[in-house]
Amino acid sequence: MIRWLKRLAPLALAAALLLPATVPAQAPTGTGSLYSIWVRLSLRGLNQEAIESLLRNMDPAAIESVKTRLRQTVLANLTLKKIGEQYHTARDSDDLRSVRFSIETEIRFAGLQSDEKLRLMIRDQFGIRLQRL
């Protein structure tokens, strides 16, 4: 009997460490669920105007909060990609196209294609004027 316990104890410990703990499901609350709705719609290819049209009955303050969160996400992703360094060290038009494509992709995935505030934030943080690209 003790032999079996000696063999099962390490297996039980390994299983407890390797198997994920179950977490009770929680209902989405507040702007977090609105954020996920916005991201899902943008990943389906809808632009900012279409998303705002679908969410027109939502609280404007909550929508502005989601946009602020999305702007911060875009800026963080561009910082991780080192877009500012790529732009300032660009030597030819292909390098600039690559930078522009990365920025446009991030903006499109966030569903903020016509957000002027995001464009100003990108200009302020990275020194990139999107009208010139």
C-alpha positions as CSV (number, residue, x, y, z in Angstrom):
1,M,0.0,0.0,0.0
2,I,2.8,2.4,0.9
3,R,4.5,1.6,-2.4
4,W,1.5,2.7,-4.4
5,L,1.3,6.0,-2.4
6,K,4.9,6.7,-3.1
7,R,4.3,6.2,-6.8
8,L,1.0,8.1,-7.0
9,A,2.0,11.1,-4.9
10,P,4.5,12.5,-7.5
11,L,2.0,11.8,-10.3
12,A,-0.8,13.6,-8.4
13,L,1.5,16.6,-7.7
14,A,2.6,16.8,-11.3
15,A,-1.0,16.6,-12.5
16,A,-2.0,19.4,-10.1
17,L,0.8,21.6,-11.3
18,L,0.3,21.0,-15.0
19,L,-3.4,21.0,-15.4
20,P,-5.1,24.4,-15.6
21,A,-7.2,25.5,-12.7
22,T,-10.8,26.0,-13.5
23,V,-12.1,29.5,-13.1
24,P,-15.9,30.1,-12.8
25,A,-17.3,31.9,-15.8
26,Q,-18.0,35.5,-15.3
27,A,-20.4,37.6,-17.1
28,P,-18.9,40.5,-19.1
29,T,-19.3,43.8,-17.4
30,G,-19.2,47.4,-18.4
31,T,-16.9,48.7,-21.1
32,G,-14.9,45.5,-21.2
33,S,-17.7,43.8,-23.1
34,L,-18.2,46.8,-25.3
35,Y,-14.4,46.7,-26.1
36,S,-14.6,43.1,-27.1
37,I,-17.6,43.8,-29.3
38,W,-15.8,46.7,-31.0
39,V,-12.7,44.5,-31.6
40,R,-14.8,41.6,-33.0
41,L,-16.6,43.9,-35.4
42,S,-13.3,45.5,-36.5
43,L,-11.8,42.1,-37.1
44,R,-14.8,41.2,-39.3
45,G,-13.8,44.1,-41.5
46,L,-16.2,46.8,-40.4
47,N,-14.8,50.4,-40.4
48,Q,-15.2,52.9,-37.6
49,E,-18.4,54.5,-39.0
50,A,-20.1,51.1,-39.4
51,I,-19.1,50.1,-35.8
52,E,-20.3,53.4,-34.4
53,S,-23.5,53.1,-36.3
54,L,-24.2,49.6,-34.8
55,L,-23.4,50.9,-31.3
56,R,-25.4,54.2,-31.6
57,N,-27.7,53.2,-28.7
58,M,-24.8,52.7,-26.3
59,D,-23.7,55.3,-23.7
60,P,-21.5,57.9,-25.5
61,A,-19.1,58.0,-22.5
62,A,-18.6,54.2,-22.7
63,I,-17.9,54.4,-26.4
64,E,-15.4,57.2,-25.8
65,S,-13.8,55.0,-23.1
66,V,-13.5,52.1,-25.5
67,K,-11.9,54.4,-28.1
68,T,-9.4,55.7,-25.6
69,R,-8.5,52.1,-24.7
70,L,-8.1,51.2,-28.4
71,R,-5.9,54.2,-29.0
72,Q,-3.6,53.2,-26.2
73,T,-3.5,49.6,-27.5
74,V,-2.6,50.9,-31.0
75,L,0.2,53.1,-29.6
76,A,1.5,50.3,-27.4
77,N,1.6,47.9,-30.4
78,L,3.4,50.5,-32.6
79,T,5.9,51.0,-29.8
80,L,6.6,47.3,-29.6
81,K,7.2,47.3,-33.3
82,K,9.6,50.2,-32.9
83,I,7.8,52.2,-35.6
84,G,9.5,55.4,-34.6
85,E,13.0,54.0,-35.1
86,Q,12.0,52.4,-38.4
87,Y,10.6,55.7,-39.7
88,H,13.6,57.7,-38.6
89,T,16.1,55.2,-40.1
90,A,14.1,54.7,-43.3
91,R,16.4,55.1,-46.3
92,D,14.0,54.7,-49.3
93,S,10.4,54.6,-50.2
94,D,10.1,50.9,-49.5
95,D,11.1,51.4,-45.9
96,L,8.4,54.2,-45.7
97,R,5.8,51.9,-47.3
98,S,6.6,49.3,-44.7
99,V,6.1,51.8,-41.9
100,R,2.9,53.1,-43.4
101,F,1.6,49.5,-43.9
102,S,2.3,48.6,-40.2
103,I,0.5,51.8,-39.0
104,E,-2.5,51.3,-41.3
105,T,-2.8,47.6,-40.2
106,E,-2.8,48.5,-36.5
107,I,-5.4,51.3,-37.1
108,R,-7.6,49.0,-39.2
109,F,-7.5,46.1,-36.7
110,A,-8.5,48.6,-34.0
111,G,-11.4,49.8,-36.2
112,L,-10.3,53.5,-35.8
113,Q,-9.8,54.4,-39.5
114,S,-11.3,57.9,-39.3
115,D,-10.1,58.7,-35.8
116,E,-8.3,62.0,-36.0
117,K,-7.2,62.0,-32.3
118,L,-5.3,58.7,-32.9
119,R,-3.5,60.2,-35.9
120,L,-2.5,63.2,-33.7
121,M,-1.3,60.9,-31.0
122,I,0.8,58.9,-33.5
123,R,2.3,62.2,-34.8
124,D,3.1,63.4,-31.2
125,Q,4.6,60.1,-30.0
126,F,6.5,58.9,-33.1
127,G,6.9,62.1,-35.2
128,I,5.1,60.5,-38.1
129,R,2.7,62.7,-40.0
130,L,0.2,60.3,-41.6
131,Q,-0.8,62.7,-44.2
132,R,2.7,62.7,-45.7
133,L,2.9,58.9,-45.8
